[in-house]
Every structure is written in C-alpha cells, then in structure tokens.
C-alpha cells in the first residue's frame, strides 16, 4: 500500500488502480504489485478487511510509535474491530500498515456511506483514545485526517 499527495498526486491522478480522495490535502492509494507509483512512502499491510470502493470517505491515521506500541495498538483494534468501523453502517474496508523504515503505524478506514455516524460514535472516540495512548511515549500525537472519495458522503 502506498500513497502520495501534492504534485506527485496530480501527476498520478489518471493512473488506473488508484483511489483518489480529497480532504485537507489530496491522497492517492494503491494496493498490490501493480502500483502506479515509482517512488514514495510504502507501507506493509499487516491486517486488512474488505475492499476499497471508488466512492465514500476515508479516515486516515498516522501513528508515530515504536514496534511494541504499534503491535499492542493493532492487537487492541483487531480484538474489537468495531473501533475500526467494522459492523458500522456503510463500512467498506480497513488497512493496518507499518512503515518498514521506522515501524510507525498507519490506519485507513473507508465507508461507502455513514462516515459521519461512525465519527459521532463511541467506537470512534475510543479509536482516538487508543491512538493517543499508543503515542504517549513519543510525546507526539497521532495525525488523523478525513478524506472524501468522489464526495458521496461529505465530511
């Protein structure tokens, strides 16, 4: 799994197999062996459920943690997948990834609809709390962003 933003995203926007989303910045996602990206940040997927859809919205979290804190966080999230949106109306997919260079984690969650309802839920509040707890040792907070894919569920 890899993603890009800015001018790189603009160049790759028309490539097949790329999911384009707009938020506070542009993000493009691609999975599998046939990535259109020649370079950029790549994440190894540790856990996955569902398939990304061409429309919907994405919750993206970048979690600057060491490998132990990331493993514990992912274990907690997988033990109760409702924190990842699974089981919520409109849930499409999630990906838990790791940066092989520094071991920090990333989480992508996509909804085809109902993203606002998930963000208003207790599960989302606990998701945010668990991310904050995981990064406490590093002294920095998680970066959580929301993106809309083809504006079907305006966040």
C-alpha positions as CSV (number, residue, x, y, z in Angstrom):
1,X,0.0,0.0,0.0
2,X,1.4,3.4,-0.9
3,X,0.1,7.0,-1.1
4,X,1.0,10.4,-2.4
5,X,0.0,14.0,-2.1
6,X,0.7,17.3,-3.8
7,X,2.3,17.5,-7.2
8,X,3.0,13.7,-7.2
9,X,-0.7,13.1,-6.7
10,X,-1.6,15.4,-9.5
11,X,0.6,13.5,-11.9
12,X,-0.7,10.1,-10.9
13,X,-4.4,11.1,-10.6
14,X,-5.3,9.5,-14.0
15,X,-3.5,6.2,-13.4
16,X,-5.6,3.0,-13.3
17,X,-5.9,1.3,-9.9
18,X,-5.5,4.5,-7.9
19,X,-8.1,5.6,-5.4
20,X,-8.3,9.4,-5.3
21,X,-9.6,11.2,-2.3
22,X,-9.8,14.9,-1.4
23,X,-9.6,16.4,2.1
24,X,-7.3,19.0,3.6
25,X,-4.9,17.6,1.0
26,X,-5.1,15.1,-1.8
27,X,-4.3,11.4,-1.1
28,X,-4.0,8.6,-3.6
29,X,-3.9,5.0,-2.5
30,X,-2.8,1.9,-4.5
31,X,-2.5,-1.7,-3.3
32,X,-0.9,-4.7,-4.8
33,X,2.0,-5.5,-7.1
34,X,1.0,-3.2,-9.9
35,X,1.3,0.2,-8.2
36,X,1.5,3.2,-10.5
37,X,3.9,4.8,-8.1
38,X,7.6,4.8,-9.0
39,X,8.7,6.1,-5.5
40,X,7.2,7.4,-2.3
41,X,6.1,6.1,1.0
42,X,5.2,2.4,1.0
43,X,3.6,0.6,3.9
44,X,3.4,-3.1,4.5
45,X,-0.1,-4.2,5.3
46,X,-0.3,-6.2,8.5
47,X,-4.1,-6.6,8.6
48,X,-6.8,-6.0,6.1
49,X,-10.6,-6.4,5.8
50,X,-12.9,-5.6,2.9
51,X,-12.1,-3.8,-0.4
52,X,-11.7,-0.1,-1.1
53,X,-14.6,1.4,-3.0
54,X,-14.4,4.1,-5.7
55,X,-16.8,6.3,-3.6
56,X,-17.1,7.0,0.1
57,X,-14.9,8.5,2.7
58,X,-11.6,7.6,4.4
59,X,-10.4,8.0,7.9
60,X,-6.6,8.1,7.9
61,X,-4.4,7.9,10.9
62,X,-0.6,8.2,11.0
63,X,0.6,6.8,14.4
64,X,4.3,7.6,15.3
65,X,5.1,4.7,17.6
66,X,7.8,2.1,18.1
67,X,7.1,-1.5,17.1
68,X,6.0,-2.6,20.5
69,X,3.4,0.2,20.9
70,X,2.2,-0.4,17.3
71,X,1.8,-4.1,17.9
72,X,-0.2,-3.6,21.1
73,X,-2.4,-1.0,19.4
74,X,-3.1,-3.2,16.4
75,X,-3.9,-6.1,18.7
76,X,-6.4,-4.0,20.6
77,X,-8.0,-2.7,17.4
78,X,-8.3,-6.2,16.0
79,X,-9.7,-7.6,19.2
80,X,-12.6,-5.1,18.9
81,X,-13.0,-4.4,15.2
82,X,-15.9,-2.0,15.8
83,X,-13.2,0.5,16.7
84,X,-12.1,0.2,13.1
85,X,-15.7,0.7,11.8
86,X,-16.3,-2.9,11.1
87,X,-20.0,-3.6,11.7
88,X,-21.0,0.0,11.3
89,X,-23.4,1.0,8.5
90,X,-21.6,1.7,5.2
91,X,-18.3,0.1,6.3
92,X,-16.2,-0.9,3.3
93,X,-12.6,-1.7,4.3
94,X,-9.7,-1.1,6.7
95,X,-6.0,-1.5,6.4
96,X,-3.4,-1.6,9.2
97,X,0.0,-0.8,7.9
98,X,3.5,-0.4,9.1
99,X,6.3,1.8,7.8
100,X,9.2,-0.7,7.3
101,X,11.8,2.1,7.8
102,X,10.8,3.3,11.3
103,X,8.0,0.9,12.4
104,X,5.3,3.6,12.9
105,X,1.7,2.6,12.1
106,X,-1.0,3.8,9.7
107,X,-4.7,3.0,9.6
108,X,-7.0,3.6,6.7
109,X,-10.8,3.0,7.2
110,X,-13.3,3.5,4.4
111,X,-17.0,3.9,4.5
112,X,-19.2,4.0,1.3
113,X,-21.7,5.9,3.4
114,X,-22.3,6.8,7.1
115,X,-18.8,8.1,7.9
116,X,-20.3,10.9,9.9
117,X,-22.3,8.4,12.0
118,X,-19.1,6.5,12.8
119,X,-17.3,9.7,13.7
120,X,-20.1,10.5,16.1
121,X,-20.0,7.0,17.7
122,X,-18.4,5.8,21.0
123,X,-16.3,3.4,18.9
124,X,-14.6,6.4,17.1
125,X,-14.0,8.2,20.4
126,X,-12.3,5.0,21.8
127,X,-10.3,4.7,18.5
128,X,-8.9,8.2,19.0
129,X,-8.1,7.5,22.7
130,X,-6.3,4.3,21.8
131,X,-4.2,6.1,19.2
132,X,-3.3,8.8,21.7
133,X,-2.4,6.2,24.4
134,X,-0.1,4.4,21.9
135,X,1.9,7.5,21.1
136,X,2.3,8.9,24.6
137,X,5.8,7.6,24.9
138,X,7.0,9.5,21.9
139,X,5.5,12.8,23.1
140,X,3.6,13.4,19.8
141,X,0.0,12.9,19.0
142,X,-1.4,10.8,16.1
143,X,-2.3,12.6,12.9
144,X,-5.9,11.8,12.0
145,X,-7.4,13.1,8.7
146,X,-10.6,12.6,6.9
147,X,-10.9,12.4,3.1
148,X,-13.9,12.2,0.8
149,X,-13.7,10.0,-2.3
150,X,-15.9,11.4,-5.1
151,X,-17.9,13.3,-2.4
152,X,-20.7,10.8,-1.8
153,X,-20.6,11.3,2.0
154,X,-19.4,14.9,2.6
155,X,-17.3,15.0,5.7
